[in-house]
Amino acid sequence: MAEVREFTLPDLGEGLTGAEIVRWLVEVGDVVAVDQPVVEVETAKAMVDVPCPYGGVVTARFGEEGTELPVGAPLLTVAVPAAEGAAPLVDGDGASAAGGGSPAAGGGSAAVDGGSGNVLVGYGTSAPAARRRRVRPVPPTPASGSGQGLADGIAGGSAGGAPTSARGPVTASAPVTASGPVAGSSSNDANDANNAVAGRSLTGTRPVLPATASAAGPVAVISPLVRRLAREHGLDLRELRGSGPDGLILRADVEEAARAARAAQAVEPARPSRGAAGAGRVDARPADGQRVVVRGVRGAEKLARSRREIPDATCWVDADATELLAARAAMNTAGPKISLLAILARICTAALARHPELNATVSEGEITRCSDIHLGFAAQTDRGLVVPVVRDAHARDTAGLSAEMTRLTEAARSGALTPAELTGGTFTLNNYGVFGVDGSTPIINHPEAAMLGVGRIAAKPWVHQDQLAIRRVVQLSLTFDHRVCDGGTAGGFLRYVADCVEHPAVLLRSL
């Protein structure tokens, strides 16, 4: 018996919250293999072919070409051959074989081949889970129509490949069919998967049971989709009451709690307007002008998260770049042209080798100091600002950095960057001087710990060798996460960068 699985739009890169469907590569009724590209989407940063982690028959597609979908929205459903005699398990990180979040139980193709070979956020990889455990059920709570306990349902509901209907009729209001999308909801597959795992009988209404998880005990959740929805809506699963068997929290429970939270916010009294209309009146007229939907890079959650979470500080210094420009001119006479940004990138890698505290990431209250330098650099394109990443920048010379940065910049402007080329940075170099400005206090590229900003190089009066002269001066600024280091480390990093700009021969000490 085939099992219908839903494939949702995965996270295609840091900071990307959605994508636009450009072209469908499969039709309803087509047979797809594991990791076969099924749709071409366009993000704010690149064009990406999205592979499906399930093998089977496409039963439904969600969204027409040109439709923009958020991350986590359904893309398509696939009818996957059910595995014979396989008991649904929950691995160490909470991914359920029955919840549609991993291809490890994706029928014959996924199970035999070892799963999907593509690393998609929320889906499996080719490596098998190192540890598996069953969900430990809480003591059963008496309730009508609940059937057997959760543990019994897991062990018996799928043993021998018997369908769920053999244990009792399912009369839920929104059944899943293999011929098209679920009516009335974007997806109820996760709910039905939980129902099938538990092997329960529904009577048309689901009793609301008291919360079963204590502050120190496990949360009664099987599907990783439920956990992700709770995180997205800022809900604490321990405070929710599960309507499933033995208090199991389902997707419907999370969505209902989220709707209740939104409704509570909507009924708050409107703040009176202070305009000329008079006190106590609310001006509900929309603002004049063009409305632009926040999307892509401008709406990246990563930037907002950086401002919310990072206690950033900025220090800056002016530097005489006259000798740096002369050194670049001499380098370009001896070989292929080397960009000024590549020289600054080489200075950054040398400075990070001296101050490794700044080559770090901060996530979930933990600082990770990175041994390798993956240098991101800001590139302006027609799609907006993107940050390609030069892998292993510390292992490249100036010419190698220049060639790689040129390649990534051209790929960014053509929209051909892959998600791997946009993620994984440990430090960012931002050359906003190309816009003709002197300085800036940029937003740190979360979860990185620092960013070096470079302003325009302009002719200014400068004291050189005790004489007033016209020199080429640049302003350098360093924005850093104060949790990672103090001002002494940040100041030492910036001073070393400025010394290399003013006296490029300083770099010879680290070559």
KEKOL-332300 format. One record per residue (C-alpha): residue in three letters; chain; x, y, z. Coordinates in steps of 0.25 Angstrom, whole numbers, padded with zeros to 4 digits. Example, Ala and Ser with C-alpha at 12.3 -4.5 7.8 and 13.67 -1.06 7.14 Angstrom:
<recs>
REC   residu   chaine      c1      c2      c3
REC      ALA        A    0049   -0018    0031
REC      SER        A    0055   -0004    0029
</recs>
This chain:
<recs>
REC   residu   chaine      c1      c2      c3
REC      MET        A    0000    0000    0000
REC      ALA        A    0006    0013   -0004
REC      GLU        A    0008    0024    0006
REC      VAL        A    0006    0039    0002
REC      ARG        A    0018    0048    0006
REC      GLU        A    0018    0063    0006
REC      PHE        A    0031    0070    0001
REC      THR        A    0032    0084    0006
REC      LEU        A    0041    0095    0001
REC      PRO        A    0054    0093    0009
REC      ASP        A    0063    0104    0014
REC      LEU        A    0072    0107    0002
REC      GLY        A    0082    0116    0009
REC      GLU        A    0084    0125    0021
REC      GLY        A    0075    0137    0022
REC      LEU        A    0065    0132    0011
REC      THR        A    0051    0131    0015
REC      GLY        A    0044    0127    0002
REC      ALA        A    0046    0125   -0013
REC      GLU        A    0038    0127   -0026
REC      ILE        A    0034    0115   -0035
REC      VAL        A    0041    0117   -0048
REC      ARG        A    0038    0104   -0055
REC      TRP        A    0033    0090   -0051
REC      LEU        A    0041    0079   -0056
REC      VAL        A    0031    0068   -0053
REC      GLU        A    0016    0066   -0055
REC      VAL        A    0005    0060   -0047
REC      GLY        A    0006    0045   -0050
REC      ASP        A    0021    0045   -0053
REC      VAL        A    0030    0035   -0046
REC      VAL        A    0042    0041   -0039
REC      ALA        A    0054    0035   -0033
REC      VAL        A    0061    0039   -0020
REC      ASP        A    0069    0052   -0022
REC      GLN        A    0063    0055   -0035
REC      PRO        A    0061    0070   -0038
REC      VAL        A    0046    0073   -0038
REC      VAL        A    0045    0088   -0038
REC      GLU        A    0054    0100   -0042
REC      VAL        A    0052    0112   -0032
REC      GLU        A    0058    0126   -0032
REC      THR        A    0062    0132   -0018
REC      ALA        A    0067    0146   -0016
REC      LYS        A    0081    0141   -0018
REC      ALA        A    0081    0129   -0029
REC      MET        A    0074    0120   -0037
REC      VAL        A    0073    0106   -0031
REC      ASP        A    0068    0092   -0036
REC      VAL        A    0061    0086   -0024
REC      PRO        A    0063    0071   -0022
REC      CYS        A    0052    0062   -0016
REC      PRO        A    0057    0053   -0005
REC      TYR        A    0046    0043   -0008
REC      GLY        A    0044    0033   -0019
REC      GLY        A    0030    0029   -0024
REC      VAL        A    0018    0035   -0032
REC      VAL        A    0015    0050   -0032
REC      THR        A    0001    0052   -0027
REC      ALA        A    0000    0067   -0026
REC      ARG        A    0007    0080   -0028
REC      PHE        A    0005    0092   -0020
REC      GLY        A    0007    0106   -0027
REC      GLU        A    0007    0110   -0041
REC      GLU        A    0020    0116   -0048
REC      GLY        A    0022    0130   -0043
REC      THR        A    0016    0127   -0030
REC      GLU        A    0025    0130   -0018
REC      LEU        A    0025    0120   -0006
REC      PRO        A    0031    0122    0008
REC      VAL        A    0041    0112    0013
REC      GLY        A    0033    0100    0019
REC      ALA        A    0021    0102    0009
REC      PRO        A    0017    0089    0002
REC      LEU        A    0023    0087   -0012
REC      LEU        A    0018    0074   -0016
REC      THR        A    0013    0060   -0011
REC      VAL        A    0019    0047   -0014
REC      ALA        A    0012    0033   -0013
REC      VAL        A    0023    0025   -0007
REC      PRO        A    0023    0009   -0006
REC      ALA        A    0021    0006    0008
REC      ALA        A    0032   -0002    0015
REC      GLU        A    0028   -0016    0019
REC      GLY        A    0029   -0019    0034
REC      ALA        A    0037   -0006    0038
REC      ALA        A    0033    0000    0051
REC      PRO        A    0033    0015    0051
REC      LEU        A    0045    0020    0059
REC      VAL        A    0050    0034    0064
REC      ASP        A    0065    0036    0063
REC      GLY        A    0074    0044    0072
REC      ASP        A    0070    0058    0066
REC      GLY        A    0055    0056    0066
REC      ALA        A    0053    0053    0052
REC      SER        A    0042    0043    0050
REC      ALA        A    0041    0032    0040
REC      ALA        A    0026    0033    0040
REC      GLY        A    0026    0048    0040
REC      GLY        A    0031    0051    0026
REC      GLY        A    0043    0058    0031
REC      SER        A    0053    0048    0026
REC      PRO        A    0054    0039    0014
REC      ALA        A    0060    0028    0023
REC      ALA        A    0046    0021    0023
REC      GLY        A    0043    0025    0009
REC      GLY        A    0039    0012    0004
REC      GLY        A    0047    0003   -0005
REC      SER        A    0056    0013   -0012
REC      ALA        A    0060    0022    0000
REC      ALA        A    0061    0010    0010
REC      VAL        A    0070    0002    0001
REC      ASP        A    0079    0013   -0005
REC      GLY        A    0081    0018    0009
REC      GLY        A    0073    0031    0008
REC      SER        A    0075    0044    0000
REC      GLY        A    0089    0048   -0004
REC      ASN        A    0085    0063   -0004
REC      VAL        A    0087    0071    0009
REC      LEU        A    0074    0079    0010
REC      VAL        A    0070    0085    0023
REC      GLY        A    0059    0077    0029
REC      TYR        A    0062    0065    0021
REC      GLY        A    0071    0053    0022
REC      THR        A    0085    0050    0016
REC      SER        A    0092    0038    0011
REC      ALA        A    0098    0035    0025
REC      PRO        A    0089    0026    0034
REC      ALA        A    0085    0031    0047
REC      ALA        A    0096    0027    0058
REC      ARG        A    0086    0025    0068
REC      ARG        A    0071    0022    0069
REC      ARG        A    0061    0021    0080
REC      ARG        A    0046    0020    0082
REC      VAL        A    0038    0031    0087
REC      ARG        A    0036    0028    0102
REC      PRO        A    0021    0029    0104
REC      VAL        A    0015    0036    0117
REC      PRO        A    0005    0028    0125
REC      PRO        A   -0008    0027    0118
REC      THR        A   -0019    0036    0121
REC      PRO        A   -0033    0031    0121
REC      ALA        A   -0041    0037    0109
REC      SER        A   -0052    0032    0100
REC      GLY        A   -0048    0027    0086
REC      SER        A   -0033    0028    0089
REC      GLY        A   -0030    0013    0086
REC      GLN        A   -0017    0007    0091
REC      GLY        A   -0006    0014    0097
REC      LEU        A    0005    0021    0088
REC      ALA        A    0015    0011    0090
REC      ASP        A    0005    0000    0087
REC      GLY        A    0001    0007    0075
REC      ILE        A    0015    0009    0070
REC      ALA        A    0019   -0005    0072
REC      GLY        A    0006   -0011    0066
REC      GLY        A    0001   -0001    0056
REC      SER        A    0011   -0004    0046
REC      ALA        A    0016   -0018    0049
REC      GLY        A    0014   -0027    0038
REC      GLY        A    0010   -0016    0029
REC      ALA        A   -0004   -0016    0033
REC      PRO        A   -0012   -0003    0029
REC      THR        A   -0017    0006    0040
REC      SER        A   -0031    0004    0036
REC      ALA        A   -0031   -0011    0041
REC      ARG        A   -0030   -0005    0055
REC      GLY        A   -0043    0003    0054
REC      PRO        A   -0050    0013    0044
REC      VAL        A   -0044    0027    0043
REC      THR        A   -0054    0037    0042
REC      ALA        A   -0046    0050    0042
REC      SER        A   -0051    0062    0035
REC      ALA        A   -0040    0064    0025
REC      PRO        A   -0034    0050    0020
REC      VAL        A   -0022    0049    0011
REC      THR        A   -0023    0044   -0003
REC      ALA        A   -0013    0040   -0013
REC      SER        A   -0019    0048   -0024
REC      GLY        A   -0017    0062   -0020
REC      PRO        A   -0015    0072   -0009
REC      VAL        A   -0023    0072    0004
REC      ALA        A   -0035    0080    0004
REC      GLY        A   -0036    0091    0014
REC      SER        A   -0022    0091    0018
REC      SER        A   -0008    0093    0012
REC      SER        A   -0004    0079    0018
REC      ASN        A   -0010    0069    0028
REC      ASP        A    0000    0058    0025
REC      ALA        A    0007    0060    0038
REC      ASN        A   -0006    0059    0046
REC      ASP        A   -0010    0046    0038
REC      ALA        A    0004    0040    0040
REC      ASN        A    0003    0042    0055
REC      ASN        A   -0011    0036    0054
REC      ALA        A   -0006    0024    0046
REC      VAL        A    0006    0022    0056
REC      ALA        A   -0003    0022    0068
REC      GLY        A   -0013    0013    0061
REC      ARG        A   -0025    0020    0068
REC      SER        A   -0040    0021    0064
REC      LEU        A   -0046    0035    0063
REC      THR        A   -0060    0038    0066
REC      GLY        A   -0061    0051    0058
REC      THR        A   -0056    0059    0070
REC      ARG        A   -0043    0059    0077
REC      PRO        A   -0043    0061    0092
REC      VAL        A   -0034    0071    0098
REC      LEU        A   -0025    0065    0108
REC      PRO        A   -0017    0071    0119
REC      ALA        A   -0002    0074    0116
REC      THR        A    0006    0061    0119
REC      ALA        A    0020    0066    0119
REC      SER        A    0026    0071    0131
REC      ALA        A    0037    0082    0132
REC      ALA        A    0047    0071    0133
REC      GLY        A    0041    0060    0124
REC      PRO        A    0040    0058    0109
REC      VAL        A    0030    0066    0100
REC      ALA        A    0019    0057    0094
REC      VAL        A    0023    0060    0080
REC      ILE        A    0027    0051    0068
REC      SER        A    0027    0059    0056
REC      PRO        A    0038    0069    0054
REC      LEU        A    0029    0078    0046
REC      VAL        A    0021    0080    0059
REC      ARG        A    0034    0084    0066
REC      ARG        A    0038    0094    0054
REC      LEU        A    0024    0100    0054
REC      ALA        A    0024    0103    0069
REC      ARG        A    0038    0109    0067
REC      GLU        A    0033    0118    0056
REC      HIS        A    0021    0123    0064
REC      GLY        A    0029    0124    0077
REC      LEU        A    0021    0114    0084
REC      ASP        A    0026    0106    0096
REC      LEU        A    0022    0091    0093
REC      ARG        A    0021    0088    0108
REC      GLU        A    0010    0098    0110
REC      LEU        A    0001    0092    0099
REC      ARG        A   -0010    0081    0101
REC      GLY        A   -0009    0070    0091
REC      SER        A   -0021    0065    0085
REC      GLY        A   -0015    0052    0080
REC      PRO        A   -0014    0039    0088
REC      ASP        A   -0008    0040    0101
REC      GLY        A   -0007    0055    0100
REC      LEU        A    0001    0054    0087
REC      ILE        A    0003    0068    0081
REC      LEU        A   -0001    0069    0066
REC      ARG        A    0001    0079    0056
REC      ALA        A   -0014    0084    0057
REC      ASP        A   -0011    0087    0072
REC      VAL        A    0000    0096    0069
REC      GLU        A   -0007    0103    0058
REC      GLU        A   -0019    0105    0067
REC      ALA        A   -0010    0111    0078
REC      ALA        A   -0004    0120    0067
REC      ARG        A   -0017    0125    0063
REC      ALA        A   -0022    0128    0077
REC      ALA        A   -0009    0136    0079
REC      ARG        A   -0011    0144    0067
REC      ALA        A   -0026    0146    0070
REC      ALA        A   -0022    0151    0084
REC      GLN        A   -0012    0161    0078
REC      ALA        A   -0023    0166    0068
REC      VAL        A   -0033    0169    0079
REC      GLU        A   -0023    0179    0086
REC      PRO        A   -0029    0193    0086
REC      ALA        A   -0024    0202    0075
REC      ARG        A   -0015    0213    0079
REC      PRO        A   -0022    0227    0076
REC      SER        A   -0016    0235    0066
REC      ARG        A   -0009    0248    0070
REC      GLY        A   -0012    0255    0057
REC      ALA        A   -0020    0267    0054
REC      ALA        A   -0033    0258    0053
REC      GLY        A   -0033    0260    0069
REC      ALA        A   -0031    0251    0081
REC      GLY        A   -0038    0238    0082
REC      ARG        A   -0039    0236    0066
REC      VAL        A   -0032    0225    0059
REC      ASP        A   -0027    0228    0045
REC      ALA        A   -0029    0215    0037
REC      ARG        A   -0026    0220    0024
REC      PRO        A   -0014    0214    0017
REC      ALA        A   -0001    0222    0015
REC      ASP        A    0000    0229    0002
REC      GLY        A    0011    0223   -0008
REC      GLN        A    0015    0210   -0014
REC      ARG        A    0015    0198   -0005
REC      VAL        A    0026    0188   -0007
REC      VAL        A    0025    0174   -0001
REC      VAL        A    0037    0171    0007
REC      ARG        A    0044    0159    0001
REC      GLY        A    0057    0153   -0003
REC      VAL        A    0070    0160    0003
REC      ARG        A    0063    0172    0009
REC      GLY        A    0054    0163    0017
REC      ALA        A    0064    0153    0021
REC      GLU        A    0061    0149    0035
REC      LYS        A    0076    0147    0038
REC      LEU        A    0078    0162    0038
REC      ALA        A    0067    0165    0047
REC      ARG        A    0072    0153    0056
REC      SER        A    0086    0160    0056
REC      ARG        A    0080    0173    0061
REC      ARG        A    0072    0166    0072
REC      GLU        A    0082    0156    0077
REC      ILE        A    0096    0162    0075
REC      PRO        A    0102    0173    0085
REC      ASP        A    0110    0179    0074
REC      ALA        A    0121    0190    0075
REC      THR        A    0128    0198    0064
REC      CYS        A    0142    0204    0064
REC      TRP        A    0149    0211    0052
REC      VAL        A    0162    0217    0048
REC      ASP        A    0167    0225    0036
REC      ALA        A    0178    0220    0028
REC      ASP        A    0188    0225    0017
REC      ALA        A    0186    0215    0005
REC      THR        A    0195    0222   -0004
REC      GLU        A    0206    0212   -0003
REC      LEU        A    0195    0201   -0004
REC      LEU        A    0191    0206   -0018
REC      ALA        A    0205    0207   -0022
REC      ALA        A    0208    0193   -0018
REC      ARG        A    0195    0188   -0026
REC      ALA        A    0200    0196   -0038
REC      ALA        A    0213    0189   -0038
REC      MET        A    0207    0175   -0036
REC      ASN        A    0198    0177   -0048
REC      THR        A    0210    0180   -0057
REC      ALA        A    0215    0166   -0054
REC      GLY        A    0203    0158   -0057
REC      PRO        A    0188    0157   -0057
REC      LYS        A    0181    0168   -0051
REC      ILE        A    0178    0167   -0036
REC      SER        A    0167    0174   -0030
REC      LEU        A    0168    0183   -0018
REC      LEU        A    0157    0175   -0011
REC      ALA        A    0166    0163   -0013
REC      ILE        A    0178    0170   -0006
REC      LEU        A    0169    0174    0005
REC      ALA        A    0164    0160    0006
REC      ARG        A    0178    0155    0008
REC      ILE        A    0181    0166    0019
REC      CYS        A    0168    0160    0026
REC      THR        A    0173    0146    0026
REC      ALA        A    0186    0150    0032
REC      ALA        A    0179    0159    0042
REC      LEU        A    0170    0147    0046
REC      ALA        A    0182    0138    0047
REC      ARG        A    0187    0148    0058
REC      HIS        A    0174    0150    0064
REC      PRO        A    0166    0136    0063
REC      GLU        A    0155    0141    0073
REC      LEU        A    0149    0148    0062
REC      ASN        A    0148    0136    0052
REC      ALA        A    0136    0131    0059
REC      THR        A    0121    0128    0059
REC      VAL        A    0111    0130    0071
REC      SER        A    0099    0121    0071
REC      GLU        A    0090    0117    0082
REC      GLY        A    0098    0123    0093
REC      GLU        A    0111    0116    0088
REC      ILE        A    0124    0122    0082
REC      THR        A    0130    0113    0071
REC      ARG        A    0144    0118    0068
REC      CYS        A    0147    0113    0053
REC      SER        A    0161    0107    0049
REC      ASP        A    0158    0110    0034
REC      ILE        A    0155    0124    0029
REC      HIS        A    0143    0124    0019
REC      LEU        A    0143    0139    0015
REC      GLY        A    0130    0145    0011
REC      PHE        A    0130    0158    0003
REC      ALA        A    0118    0167   -0001
REC      ALA        A    0114    0168   -0015
REC      GLN        A    0104    0177   -0021
REC      THR        A    0095    0171   -0032
REC      ASP        A    0082    0174   -0039
REC      ARG        A    0075    0164   -0029
REC      GLY        A    0081    0172   -0017
REC      LEU        A    0092    0170   -0008
REC      VAL        A    0098    0156   -0007
REC      VAL        A    0110    0151    0001
REC      PRO        A    0117    0140   -0007
REC      VAL        A    0127    0132    0001
REC      VAL        A    0142    0129   -0002
REC      ARG        A    0145    0115    0003
REC      ASP        A    0158    0113    0010
REC      ALA        A    0162    0127    0008
REC      HIS        A    0174    0125    0017
REC      ALA        A    0180    0115    0008
REC      ARG        A    0180    0124   -0004
REC      ASP        A    0190    0135   -0009
REC      THR        A    0186    0149   -0014
REC      ALA        A    0185    0144   -0028
REC      GLY        A    0176    0132   -0024
REC      LEU        A    0167    0141   -0016
REC      SER        A    0165    0151   -0027
REC      ALA        A    0162    0140   -0037
REC      GLU        A    0152    0133   -0028
REC      MET        A    0145    0146   -0024
REC      THR        A    0144    0150   -0039
REC      ARG        A    0137    0137   -0042
REC      LEU        A    0127    0138   -0030
REC      THR        A    0124    0152   -0034
REC      GLU        A    0120    0148   -0048
REC      ALA        A    0112    0137   -0043
REC      ALA        A    0105    0146   -0033
REC      ARG        A    0101    0156   -0044
REC      SER        A    0096    0145   -0053
REC      GLY        A    0088    0138   -0042
REC      ALA        A    0096    0125   -0043
REC      LEU        A    0102    0124   -0029
REC      THR        A    0098    0111   -0022
REC      PRO        A    0094    0111   -0008
REC      ALA        A    0107    0105   -0003
REC      GLU        A    0114    0117   -0009
REC      LEU        A    0105    0126   -0001
REC      THR        A    0106    0120    0013
REC      GLY        A    0117    0115    0023
REC      GLY        A    0124    0128    0024
REC      THR        A    0133    0131    0037
REC      PHE        A    0136    0146    0034
REC      THR        A    0131    0156    0024
REC      LEU        A    0138    0168    0016
REC      ASN        A    0129    0179    0012
REC      ASN        A    0134    0189    0002
REC      TYR        A    0124    0200    0003
REC      GLY        A    0134    0210   -0003
REC      VAL        A    0129    0206   -0017
REC      PHE        A    0116    0215   -0014
REC      GLY        A    0125    0227   -0011
REC      VAL        A    0123    0227    0004
REC      ASP        A    0134    0228    0015
REC      GLY        A    0128    0220    0026
REC      SER        A    0117    0211    0031
REC      THR        A    0113    0202    0043
REC      PRO        A    0108    0190    0036
REC      ILE        A    0100    0179    0041
REC      ILE        A    0108    0166    0045
REC      ASN        A    0105    0155    0036
REC      HIS        A    0098    0145    0046
REC      PRO        A    0104    0136    0052
REC      GLU        A    0117    0141    0049
REC      ALA        A    0125    0150    0059
REC      ALA        A    0130    0161    0052
REC      MET        A    0131    0169    0039
REC      LEU        A    0141    0179    0033
REC      GLY        A    0136    0191    0025
REC      VAL        A    0144    0198    0015
REC      GLY        A    0141    0212    0011
REC      ARG        A    0144    0220   -0002
REC      ILE        A    0159    0224   -0004
REC      ALA        A    0159    0239   -0006
REC      ALA        A    0170    0250   -0007
REC      LYS        A    0171    0257    0006
REC      PRO        A    0181    0266    0013
REC      TRP        A    0190    0257    0022
REC      VAL        A    0203    0258    0030
REC      HIS        A    0213    0250    0023
REC      GLN        A    0228    0250    0028
REC      ASP        A    0225    0262    0037
REC      GLN        A    0220    0269    0025
REC      LEU        A    0206    0273    0020
REC      ALA        A    0203    0266    0007
REC      ILE        A    0191    0261   -0001
REC      ARG        A    0190    0246    0001
REC      ARG        A    0180    0235   -0003
REC      VAL        A    0172    0232    0010
REC      VAL        A    0162    0221    0014
REC      GLN        A    0154    0219    0026
REC      LEU        A    0153    0205    0032
REC      SER        A    0142    0200    0041
REC      LEU        A    0141    0188    0049
REC      THR        A    0127    0183    0055
REC      PHE        A    0129    0172    0065
REC      ASP        A    0121    0163    0074
REC      HIS        A    0124    0168    0088
REC      ARG        A    0122    0154    0094
REC      VAL        A    0133    0148    0085
REC      CYS        A    0144    0158    0089
REC      ASP        A    0147    0171    0096
REC      GLY        A    0151    0185    0090
REC      GLY        A    0166    0181    0092
REC      THR        A    0165    0169    0082
REC      ALA        A    0156    0177    0072
REC      GLY        A    0165    0189    0073
REC      GLY        A    0178    0181    0071
REC      PHE        A    0171    0174    0058
REC      LEU        A    0167    0187    0052
REC      ARG        A    0181    0194    0055
REC      TYR        A    0188    0182    0048
REC      VAL        A    0179    0184    0036
REC      ALA        A    0182    0199    0036
REC      ASP        A    0197    0196    0037
REC      CYS        A    0197    0187    0025
REC      VAL        A    0189    0197    0017
REC      GLU        A    0199    0208    0020
REC      HIS        A    0211    0199    0019
REC      PRO        A    0208    0187    0010
REC      ALA        A    0222    0181    0013
REC      VAL        A    0217    0177    0027
REC      LEU        A    0210    0166    0020
REC      LEU        A    0223    0160    0017
REC      ARG        A    0225    0156    0031
REC      SER        A    0213    0146    0030
REC      LEU        A    0216    0140    0016
</recs>
